[in-house]
């Protein structure tokens, strides 16, 4: 028979008691978006801080649904804004997932820590914003005290994560908030590489203006110019060349950007790269 260490067993029993055997009527009403019933239950003395079987309190559930009015109602009846889910996510993380900028701002106005991180990846609400591409939430979190270059457990910043997921509007919003333009992640990938691979000339310009290295290399030796050529992105190639990209640099295979253009028969790029 497997026996629990007494301390662990006590913690598990306490957690089970705190959550209850099933979701409360209040939590069910929040999940069903039944605002009138939520108000009636609260006025009747329902405890707004009892977590359900999944670990969500009514406030966390309301934030995840983006129900700004219900969140305010719960707060007015004593709900604790600082309660977290079992994985460490805060109500701010939940509000970001809902896409409700109003809910996010309301919770920040309650004094929640904009830099609180969840447990598995060490990501802040701003990381969630970057991953989901919720550009309109960037200034809200920054105004609420979010650190734009906070690194996750894997060492990536929100800007790097936004670029990785192809949310280049969010990348530019983070740059406007003075985020570091040249963070490196796995395989030495930088936002410059990801924008070049996508052919996003506008973001490349913004990154270079913010002093990102136009000739940085990935772990396989590819520069932004290599990647822009590989994708046949003519506008990006022209911009990179105009802003100082070196056409003589070789990747791990010994290829220059011109070699790649010739191999893939990108005639327009061959002409551009061959010109003096």
Secondary structure, DSSP 8 states (H G I E B T S, - for coil): -----HHHHHHHHHHHHHH-SS--HHHHHHHTT-HHHHHHHHHTT--TT---TTS--HHHHHHHHT-HHHHHHHHHTT--TT---TTS--HHHHHHHHT-HHHHHHHHHTT--TT---TTT---HHHHHHHHT-GGGHHHHHHTT--TT---TTS--HHHHHHHTT-HHHHHHHHHTT--TT-B-GGG-BHHHHHHHHT-HHHHHHHHHTT--TT---TT---HHHHHHHTT-HHHHHHHHHTT--SS---TTS--HHHHHHHTT-HHHHHHHH--
